[in-house]
């Protein structure tokens, strides 16, 4: 467990360093080349190579065992918060009850794109850092120096002392998300596909779409593979087209 979770404790660097080594030892004893190979075996990504490809491809041009799917449903729900039709239903003056003016409504919606590039690059960086430290045959990385270097190269920012700052706050790397941090961004491609391909296309209040979502996504939960549920809801395999379009409004 990280010391003082979420704070800048120098002790966390050593804890993460040792955790990486112990995870690699466990993977080796179980017959896997790396911890990443072990942890991804039960995920949709299947292999470190697929994670690397996903992270690079994105910027070039519910309860279940699959971490790279579990966030997709909650992420998709966020899309309604940016729909004018939905926002008008409850956005009104607290005294007069007057509906929010159209110009203010769309100004609010436009804030969705603020710092979007920096946010997504941050997710790419964290996914690649996590995969890098868990995709080594000996676990012998200086995690603090690697973190700082990769952050500088990908996010183009330097936030301070590599010995302490930031890497010592990433509690995900000491949890069940170790080796699967990429899942946040992977799930975003799924959530964008579900919303844009069905709800946005059919209408955000379309009752048939809602029932399809209930029966094919929510009800099965983790009782069947995520890809089966997604194919049945979308009528095809999910893709990243909607996510890419969302990044370029």
N, C-alpha and C positions, 0 to 999 in steps of 0.2 A: 504494500500500500504506500502511495506517495506520502511523504511527510508534509503536513499542512497543505493538503490538496489545493491546488490553484494558486499557491504563493511561490515566491522566488527563493525556495530553499536550496542551497547548494547540494545538500544531501541527496536530493532527488536525482541528480545526474548520475551518481554512483549506483543508486538503486536501479535506474533504467539500464545502465551499462551491464549490471549483473543479471537483470531480468532477460536481456537479449541473449546472453550467453547460456542461461539456464533453459530458455525456450529452444535454443538450437540443440542443446544436449538432449532434451526430451524428444525433439523431432528425429534426431539421429538414432536414438534408441528404438524409435518406432519404425525406422526404416525409410525415413524421408530425407531428401538431400538438404532441405532448409526448412525452417519453421513456416515460412510463407507457403511452401509446397504442401505442408501438413494442414494449415488452417484453411487454405483455399479449396481443399479437396471437396468440402461440403458446401461451397458457395457457388453462386452462379458464374463467377469469374473463372473458377476452375484452376487457374495457374497464374503465377506472377507475370508471365509474358502477356496475358490478356489484360491485366491491370495496367501494365506499362503502356500497352497499345491504347487502352481506353483513355488514360490520362493525357497522352500525347495527341490522340485524334480529336479530342474535344476542343483543342485550341490550335489545331493546324487546319487551316481552311475553315407491422401488425404482428403479430407474434408468430415467429417462425424461425427456423434454424439458419435461414439465408440472410446474413447481415446486409448483403447488397440489395435486398428487396424490402427489408422490414421498415425502413424509413419512408418508403415511397408513398404510402397512403397518407401519412400525416403531412408530408411535403405537398402532396397534391391539394389538400384542403386549403392551403395558403393561397391558391390561385383565386379563390372566390373573393378574397380581400382586395383584389385589384380590379374586380369587375364593376363598371359603373352601375349596371342594373342592380347588382346586389348591394352596393354601398348606399344607393339612394334610399333603400328601405329603412335604414336606421340612422342615416347621417342628417341630422336636423338641428336647428338652434335649440339649445336647452331651455330657453325661456319662451320663445315665440312659436316653436314648432315648425318654423319655416325651413323647407328643404335646403340642403347645402347648395349654394350657387354652382352653376355648371363650370365656371372658370376655376373655382376653388377645388371642385371635385377632380378635374383633370390635372390640376397642379399637384394635388395629393398623389394621384396615380403616377405621375411622372417621377416622383421621388423613388419609385421602384428601381430605377436605373442608376441611382446614385452609388458610386463606388462599386458597381457590379463587377467590373473587370478585376479590381483588387481582391474582392471577396472570392471570386472563382479561382483566381491564381493562388490565393492562400489555400484553398482546398486541394488544388493540384499539388502544391508543395507538400502539404501534410500527408497526402496519400502516397506520394513518391518517397518521402522521408521514411514513413512507416514501412513501406515495402522494401526499401533499401536496407534498413537495419535488420529486417527479418528474412532477407533473401541472401544470406551469406552462409557459407559452409562452416565458419568457425565463430560467428558472432563477435568478431574482433573489430568493432568500430569504435572510434572516439565519438560518441553520439553528440556531444556538445559542439565539437568542431564541425562535424558533418552537418548538423542542423543549421548552424550559422552560415556555412558555405552554400548549402542548397537554398536557403532562404534568400540570400543575396542574389544567387543566380536566377531564381524563378520569380520571386516576388519583387526583386530589384530594391530591396530595402535592408537596412542593417539596424537592428533595434538594441544593440548594446553588447554587453559582456557575454561572449560565447560560453564562458564557464558556468554562468548562472541563469541568464535571462531566457525566458520562453521555453526552452527544452525542459526546464524543471517544472513547468506548469501543465504539461500535456498528459493529464491523467488517463486519457484514452489509451495511451501506449502501455499502461500498466493494468489494463482491464481486458475484458473479453473482446474488445475492439482491436487488440494487438494483431497486426497483420491484415486487418480489414478496414482500416480508416478510409480507404478509397471508397467504401460503401456509400458514404454520404453523397458524393458526386455521382456515383453510379446510379443510386436511387433517384437522384434528381432527373436523370434522363428518362427514367421510367415514369415518374410523376408527370413530367411535361408531356410525354407521349399520351398517357391516359387522359389528361385533362384536355389537351388540344385536339386529339384525334376523336374523342367521344363527346365530352361535355361542351367544349367550345363549338364544335361542329354541329352537334345535335340540339344545343340550347342548354344553358346551365341549369334550367329547371325541368328538363325533359324527363318525365316520369319513367319511361322505358329505359333510358340510359342509367338513371338512378337505380332501378331494379336490377339491371344487368350488373352494375357495379356491386350491388349488395350480394347477389347470388354467385357471381364469378370471382369476386375479390375478397369481400368481407367474410362471407359465410364459410368458405373453405379454409381461410386462415392458413395455418401451417400444416393442414391435413394432406396437402398435396404440393407438389413442386410449384414454385412461383411461376416458372415459365409456362406451365399448363394453364394456370389461372389467367395469366396475361394474354396468352394466345386466344383463350376463349372470350375474354373481354374485348380485346382489340381486333380479333379476327385474323391475327397474324403475329409474327414475332415482334417484340418491341424494337424500336430503333431510336437514334439520337437526333433525328431531323427536327423535331419540335423543340428540343432543348437548344440546339444550335440557333434556330430562328429566334428563340427567346433572348438569346445573348446579343442579337443584332436588331433592336427595335427600329 
